[in-house]
Amino acid sequence: MTDWNAAEDHVDRALEFFKRGRLDEAEKSLRLALEIAPDRGDWLFNLALTLDASGRLNEAIDFYLDAVAALPEEGEILGAAGVALAKAGRPEEALEHLGKACLIDPASEEAWAARIEVLSGLERHDEAENVYYLSQQYLDEYPNCLFAMGESLFARKELDRAAWCFREAASQDPSLPRIRARLGAVLAESGRTHRAVRMFIQDLREDPGSTRTLMEFGDLLSKLGRYGEAEEKYRRILELQPADIEAHLRLAQLSMRIGKNEQAVAELELIRSLAPEDDSTILHLAAALLALKRKREARRLLVEHAEILIKVSDRDETARLCDLLLAAGLPGIATDILEKMMSRTRNDIGLLRRLAFARFDGGDTRGGDRASRRLVRLDSTLAASHENLVLGALHAHRSALARMRLNRGLASCPGDERLRRLRVLLLLKWVPTLLHGIRNHFSKRS
């Protein structure tokens, strides 16, 4: 037998192994063939497909690109390389390969759809729409393009157009994976929740093992207050994929929402054992511990991870972190984080309100006073800030200033019950009562 015949035998065996799902053996056979004929583009492509199916995406990309170099005019190979590059987070290279694929083989709907998807992911939605309309000049039916266009429109909250795209995609190809689930997501976003639920149920009847659909349906059911059904969907995911971190996290969040905090702690600790390098669960676990009155454990957790937490730059995460630090009795760390954040967003009322209370709670009355004055300059209707300014003046034994600040507060917030109660106390000269343990009186109301 010649070397060439031996190589072809290896390729034939690889094809059989691939069909049976024996990917390791398919890879070995293809590598043996390529040792004999290393420049065969079609064999390089087959090895890329095998590695891709094995979940070894980066290795697969190297062979996709080798196959493209060997067969630069093969639209199928260019398209597959583009899809792989997109999955690997290399969108510009993906667009280059997909664009060539569409020019060489304009009947390749997969290449057109992948271009739309990549452009949408880059938020270049106008370009995505142009590609969508261009594809229709070459394709009689284009369900995948409709699906990708629907996702682009959904991302832009153009819900009616997105729903039309998903419906039309389902009409052209009823077997398209997750098409009813995506239509259900659009319907849920537009307030048509009963129809959305029916779409998800129908999708799961056809593909009961879709973890993405189970997750999205669980999220919708949780949003609708159907907590038992939502929990069942998350647990179904964990039956299929026991180490699914996101499903464990969803289950923990749901448990906290319905008051099952012990169960939430168990789920969160399991996540930390599955992914010890993942710090995203620290805040969830601290919140669950605080809900269980296990403040000492929550404090220890937050202090141990203070350096990581201080690097938080997202505004909403910063606010949530600082609320937990204050609830755990750690105003000093909260103050440090908020001061750094406020240097970038000086007029953020929510963060400034937290900074004022953190300073008061940490015993820095002057700092809290300064922050509260900034707050009332930004929004004079913040009753809590007026209240804290009055208490701050009393703490400094400046009764006249306290009365002046109280009058200003009542002028801006005449119906606030706590400000009116402060006026009664001042009129009755119960200032000593107020001053006793005054640090605990400062308000963190919104």
matplotlib code that plots the C-alpha trace (Angstrom):
import matplotlib.pyplot as plt

x = [0.0, 1.3, 1.6, -1.1, -3.5, -2.6, -3.5, -6.8, -7.6, -6.8, -9.2, -12.0, -11.6, -11.6, -15.0, -16.4, -15.1, -16.5, -20.0, -20.0, -18.9, -15.4, -13.7, -10.3, -9.9, -11.0, -8.4, -5.6, -6.5, -6.6, -3.2, -1.7, -3.1, -1.7, 1.7, 1.7, 0.0, 0.3, -1.0, -4.4, -6.8, -9.9, -8.1, -7.0, -10.6, -11.8, -9.4, -10.5, -14.1, -13.2, -11.3, -14.2, -16.6, -14.3, -14.5, -10.9, -11.8, -8.4, -6.7, -9.5, -9.0, -5.3, -6.4, -9.3, -6.8, -4.4, -7.3, -8.2, -4.6, -4.6, -8.0, -8.7, -11.6, -13.7, -16.6, -17.6, -14.2, -14.1, -17.5, -16.6, -13.4, -15.4, -17.9, -15.1, -13.3, -16.6, -17.0, -13.4, -14.1, -12.2, -14.9, -12.9, -11.2, -14.5, -16.1, -13.2, -13.6, -17.4, -17.4, -15.2, -17.4, -20.5, -18.8, -17.5, -20.7, -23.6, -26.0, -24.4, -27.1, -24.9, -22.3, -24.8, -26.4, -23.1, -22.1, -25.4, -24.8, -21.2, -22.1, -25.0, -22.6, -20.4, -23.5, -23.1, -26.8, -27.2, -24.5, -26.2, -29.4, -27.7, -26.2, -29.7, -31.3, -28.4, -28.7, -32.3, -31.0, -29.3, -31.4, -35.0, -35.4, -33.3, -34.5, -31.1, -30.7, -34.2, -33.2, -30.0, -31.9, -34.5, -31.7, -30.3, -33.7, -34.4, -31.1, -32.4, -35.8, -37.5, -39.9, -42.6, -40.0, -38.1, -41.2, -42.0, -38.5, -38.8, -42.3, -41.1, -38.1, -40.3, -42.6, -39.7, -38.1, -40.2, -37.4, -35.0, -33.5, -34.9, -37.0, -40.1, -38.1, -36.7, -40.2, -41.3, -38.6, -39.7, -43.4, -42.4, -40.5, -43.5, -45.8, -47.5, -46.5, -49.2, -48.3, -44.6, -45.2, -46.9, -44.0, -41.5, -43.6, -43.9, -40.1, -39.3, -41.7, -39.7, -36.3, -36.7, -32.9, -32.2, -30.5, -30.6, -34.3, -34.8, -32.8, -34.7, -38.0, -37.0, -36.1, -39.5, -41.4, -39.4, -40.2, -43.9, -43.8, -44.2, -41.3, -42.0, -42.1, -38.9, -37.1, -38.1, -36.6, -33.3, -33.1, -33.8, -30.7, -28.7, -29.9, -28.5, -25.4, -24.7, -21.7, -23.7, -22.6, -25.3, -28.1, -26.7, -26.6, -30.1, -31.3, -29.5, -31.0, -34.5, -34.1, -33.2, -36.2, -38.6, -36.8, -35.0, -31.7, -30.1, -30.7, -29.2, -26.1, -25.7, -25.9, -23.5, -21.0, -21.3, -20.5, -17.4, -16.2, -16.9, -15.2, -13.0, -11.4, -14.8, -15.3, -18.7, -20.6, -19.1, -21.8, -24.6, -23.2, -22.7, -26.3, -27.6, -25.5, -26.8, -30.4, -29.7, -28.3, -24.9, -23.2, -19.9, -19.5, -20.6, -18.1, -15.3, -16.1, -16.2, -13.0, -11.2, -12.0, -11.8, -8.9, -10.9, -14.1, -12.5, -11.6, -15.3, -16.0, -19.5, -21.9, -24.7, -22.3, -20.6, -23.8, -24.8, -21.4, -21.6, -25.1, -23.8, -20.7, -22.9, -25.4, -22.4, -21.1, -18.1, -18.5, -14.8, -14.4, -17.6, -16.3, -13.0, -14.8, -17.3, -14.7, -12.8, -16.0, -17.2, -13.9, -15.3, -19.0, -19.2, -22.9, -24.3, -27.0, -27.3, -23.6, -23.3, -26.2, -24.4, -21.2, -22.9, -24.4, -21.1, -19.3, -21.9, -22.0, -18.2, -18.2, -17.1, -19.9, -18.1, -17.6, -21.2, -22.3, -20.4, -21.8, -25.3, -24.9, -23.9, -26.9, -29.4, -27.7, -28.2, -31.8, -33.5, -36.3, -34.1, -35.7, -33.1, -30.3, -32.1, -32.7, -29.0, -28.0, -30.2, -28.8, -25.2, -25.8, -27.2, -24.2, -22.0, -24.2, -25.3, -29.0, -29.6, -28.1, -30.1, -33.3, -32.4, -31.6, -34.9, -36.9, -35.2, -35.9, -39.6, -39.9, -38.6, -40.3, -43.3, -45.0, -42.0, -43.0, -39.5, -38.7, -41.9, -41.1, -37.7, -39.4, -41.6, -38.5, -36.7, -39.7, -39.9, -36.1, -35.5, -32.1, -30.3, -32.5, -31.5, -27.8, -27.8, -26.3, -26.9, -24.6, -27.4, -30.0, -28.5, -30.8, -29.9, -33.4, -33.5]
y = [0.0, 3.4, 6.2, 8.0, 5.1, 4.8, 8.4, 8.1, 5.0, 7.1, 9.7, 7.2, 5.7, 9.2, 9.9, 6.7, 7.6, 11.1, 9.8, 7.5, 10.3, 8.8, 12.1, 11.1, 8.3, 10.5, 13.1, 10.4, 9.1, 12.6, 13.5, 10.3, 11.3, 14.8, 13.4, 12.0, 15.0, 18.0, 20.5, 18.8, 21.7, 19.4, 17.2, 20.2, 21.3, 17.9, 18.0, 21.6, 20.3, 17.4, 19.6, 22.1, 19.3, 18.2, 21.7, 22.6, 25.8, 27.5, 24.5, 24.1, 27.7, 27.1, 24.3, 26.3, 29.0, 26.5, 25.1, 28.6, 29.2, 25.9, 26.5, 30.3, 30.0, 27.5, 29.4, 26.6, 26.7, 30.5, 30.5, 27.8, 29.7, 32.9, 31.2, 29.7, 33.1, 34.7, 32.1, 32.7, 36.5, 37.6, 39.5, 41.6, 38.5, 36.7, 39.4, 39.3, 35.6, 35.7, 38.6, 36.6, 33.5, 35.5, 36.8, 33.4, 31.5, 33.9, 31.0, 30.2, 31.3, 30.3, 32.9, 35.7, 34.9, 34.7, 38.2, 39.6, 38.0, 39.3, 42.8, 42.9, 41.7, 44.7, 46.9, 47.8, 47.3, 49.4, 47.4, 44.2, 45.3, 46.2, 42.7, 41.2, 43.0, 42.2, 38.5, 38.4, 39.2, 35.7, 33.5, 32.2, 31.3, 32.7, 31.5, 31.9, 35.4, 36.2, 34.7, 36.8, 40.0, 39.3, 39.2, 42.5, 44.2, 42.7, 44.2, 47.6, 47.0, 47.2, 44.5, 44.4, 44.0, 41.5, 39.4, 39.6, 38.3, 35.4, 34.4, 34.5, 32.4, 29.8, 29.9, 29.2, 26.6, 25.3, 23.1, 26.0, 25.6, 27.9, 30.0, 29.8, 30.6, 33.7, 34.8, 34.1, 36.4, 39.2, 38.7, 38.7, 42.0, 43.6, 42.5, 39.6, 37.2, 34.6, 34.1, 34.1, 31.2, 29.2, 29.8, 28.5, 25.5, 24.6, 25.0, 22.8, 20.1, 19.9, 20.2, 19.4, 19.3, 22.9, 24.4, 27.9, 27.7, 26.3, 29.2, 31.9, 30.2, 30.0, 33.7, 34.6, 32.5, 34.0, 37.5, 36.5, 35.3, 31.7, 30.7, 27.0, 26.5, 28.7, 26.5, 23.4, 24.7, 25.6, 22.2, 20.6, 22.4, 21.0, 17.5, 17.9, 19.8, 19.5, 22.0, 24.8, 27.8, 30.1, 27.7, 27.4, 31.2, 31.6, 29.0, 30.9, 34.2, 32.7, 31.1, 34.5, 36.1, 33.6, 33.6, 30.3, 31.9, 28.7, 27.1, 30.1, 29.9, 26.2, 26.9, 29.8, 27.8, 25.1, 27.6, 28.7, 25.1, 24.6, 27.8, 29.0, 31.7, 33.3, 36.3, 37.2, 35.3, 37.1, 39.8, 37.3, 35.1, 38.1, 39.2, 35.7, 35.6, 39.0, 37.9, 35.0, 37.4, 35.8, 39.2, 38.0, 35.6, 38.2, 40.7, 38.2, 37.4, 41.0, 41.9, 38.9, 40.0, 43.8, 44.3, 42.5, 44.3, 47.8, 47.3, 47.2, 50.0, 49.2, 51.8, 49.4, 46.8, 49.5, 50.7, 47.1, 46.4, 49.5, 48.7, 45.3, 46.9, 49.3, 46.6, 44.5, 47.4, 48.2, 51.9, 52.6, 50.2, 51.6, 55.1, 54.3, 52.7, 55.5, 58.2, 56.6, 56.1, 59.7, 61.1, 59.9, 60.5, 63.5, 64.2, 60.7, 61.2, 57.5, 57.1, 60.4, 59.5, 56.3, 58.2, 60.6, 57.8, 55.9, 58.9, 59.5, 55.8, 55.8, 58.7, 61.3, 63.8, 66.6, 64.5, 63.3, 66.9, 68.0, 65.2, 66.0, 69.7, 68.6, 66.4, 69.1, 71.4, 68.7, 67.9, 69.9, 67.3, 64.7, 64.6, 62.2, 64.6, 67.5, 65.3, 64.4, 68.0, 68.8, 65.9, 66.9, 70.4, 69.0, 66.7, 69.8, 71.5, 74.2, 74.4, 77.6, 76.0, 72.9, 75.0, 76.9, 73.6, 72.1, 75.1, 74.7, 71.0, 71.5, 74.2, 71.7, 68.6, 69.8, 66.4, 64.5, 62.8, 62.5, 66.1, 67.1, 64.9, 66.6, 69.9, 68.8, 67.5, 70.7, 72.7, 70.6, 71.0, 67.3, 67.8, 65.8, 62.8, 63.2, 63.5, 60.3, 57.8, 60.2, 58.2, 55.7, 58.3, 59.4, 58.4, 56.4, 56.8, 57.4]
z = [0.0, -0.9, 1.6, -0.3, 0.0, 3.7, 4.3, 2.6, 4.7, 7.8, 6.6, 5.9, 9.4, 10.9, 9.2, 10.6, 14.1, 13.8, 12.9, 16.0, 18.3, 18.9, 18.5, 20.1, 17.6, 14.7, 15.7, 15.8, 12.4, 10.8, 12.4, 10.9, 7.5, 7.8, 8.6, 5.1, 3.4, 5.6, 3.0, 2.3, 3.1, 3.3, 5.9, 7.9, 7.8, 9.0, 11.9, 12.8, 12.9, 15.1, 17.6, 17.6, 18.3, 21.2, 22.8, 22.0, 20.2, 20.1, 18.7, 16.2, 15.0, 14.2, 11.8, 10.4, 9.5, 8.0, 5.9, 4.8, 3.7, 1.8, 0.2, 0.2, -2.2, -0.3, 1.2, 3.6, 5.2, 5.4, 7.0, 9.6, 10.5, 10.9, 13.2, 15.3, 15.5, 16.7, 19.4, 20.5, 21.0, 17.9, 16.1, 13.6, 12.3, 12.2, 10.1, 7.7, 7.1, 7.0, 4.6, 2.2, 2.7, 1.6, -1.5, -2.6, -1.6, -1.3, -0.9, 2.5, 5.0, 7.9, 6.9, 6.5, 9.8, 11.6, 10.2, 11.5, 14.9, 15.2, 14.2, 16.7, 19.4, 18.6, 18.8, 15.1, 14.6, 11.5, 9.7, 10.9, 9.4, 6.1, 6.0, 6.7, 3.8, 1.5, 2.3, 1.0, -2.5, -2.5, -0.3, -0.9, 2.8, 5.6, 9.1, 10.8, 9.5, 10.8, 14.2, 14.3, 13.2, 15.9, 18.5, 17.2, 17.4, 20.8, 22.1, 20.9, 22.5, 19.2, 20.5, 17.8, 15.0, 17.0, 17.5, 13.8, 13.0, 15.4, 14.2, 10.5, 11.4, 13.0, 10.0, 7.7, 9.9, 12.8, 14.0, 14.6, 18.1, 20.8, 18.4, 20.6, 23.7, 22.2, 21.0, 24.6, 25.9, 23.6, 24.6, 28.3, 27.8, 26.2, 29.0, 27.3, 30.0, 29.6, 25.9, 26.8, 29.3, 26.6, 24.2, 26.8, 27.6, 23.9, 23.4, 26.3, 25.0, 21.9, 23.6, 27.3, 27.9, 26.8, 29.8, 28.3, 27.8, 31.3, 32.8, 30.9, 31.8, 35.4, 35.4, 33.9, 36.4, 39.3, 38.0, 37.9, 41.5, 40.6, 42.8, 43.1, 39.4, 39.0, 41.5, 39.7, 36.4, 38.1, 39.8, 36.5, 35.1, 38.0, 37.3, 33.8, 34.7, 38.5, 38.3, 36.6, 38.6, 37.2, 38.1, 41.6, 41.9, 40.6, 43.1, 45.9, 44.9, 44.7, 48.1, 49.6, 47.9, 49.6, 52.9, 52.7, 53.7, 55.0, 51.6, 50.0, 52.1, 51.2, 47.5, 47.7, 49.7, 47.1, 44.4, 46.3, 46.5, 42.7, 41.7, 44.5, 42.3, 41.6, 43.8, 42.4, 45.1, 48.1, 48.2, 47.8, 50.7, 52.9, 52.3, 53.1, 56.3, 57.4, 56.8, 59.1, 61.8, 61.4, 61.4, 62.7, 59.8, 57.3, 58.7, 58.5, 54.9, 53.9, 55.7, 54.3, 50.8, 51.3, 48.9, 46.1, 47.0, 47.0, 43.3, 42.5, 40.0, 38.8, 40.3, 41.2, 42.6, 44.6, 46.1, 47.0, 48.5, 50.7, 51.9, 53.1, 54.7, 56.6, 57.6, 58.8, 60.9, 58.7, 57.9, 57.6, 54.6, 53.1, 53.4, 51.7, 48.7, 48.4, 48.5, 45.6, 43.6, 44.3, 42.9, 39.5, 40.0, 42.3, 41.9, 42.2, 44.9, 45.7, 46.4, 48.2, 50.5, 51.4, 52.0, 54.3, 56.4, 56.4, 57.8, 60.4, 61.3, 61.6, 64.0, 61.5, 62.1, 60.3, 57.2, 57.3, 57.7, 54.6, 52.5, 53.7, 52.8, 49.3, 49.1, 49.9, 47.4, 44.7, 45.8, 48.5, 48.9, 50.5, 54.0, 55.4, 54.6, 56.3, 59.3, 59.5, 59.2, 62.2, 64.2, 63.2, 64.6, 67.8, 68.1, 67.9, 70.6, 68.1, 68.9, 66.9, 63.8, 64.4, 64.4, 61.3, 59.4, 60.7, 59.4, 56.0, 56.0, 56.8, 54.1, 51.5, 53.0, 54.9, 55.2, 56.5, 59.8, 61.2, 60.6, 62.3, 65.3, 65.6, 65.7, 68.6, 70.5, 70.0, 71.1, 74.2, 74.7, 74.8, 73.2, 75.9, 75.0, 71.4, 72.2, 74.2, 71.7, 68.8, 66.5, 66.3, 65.3, 62.0, 59.1, 56.0, 54.5, 50.7]

ax = plt.figure().add_subplot(projection="3d")
ax.plot(x, y, z, "-o")
ax.set_aspect("equal")
plt.show()
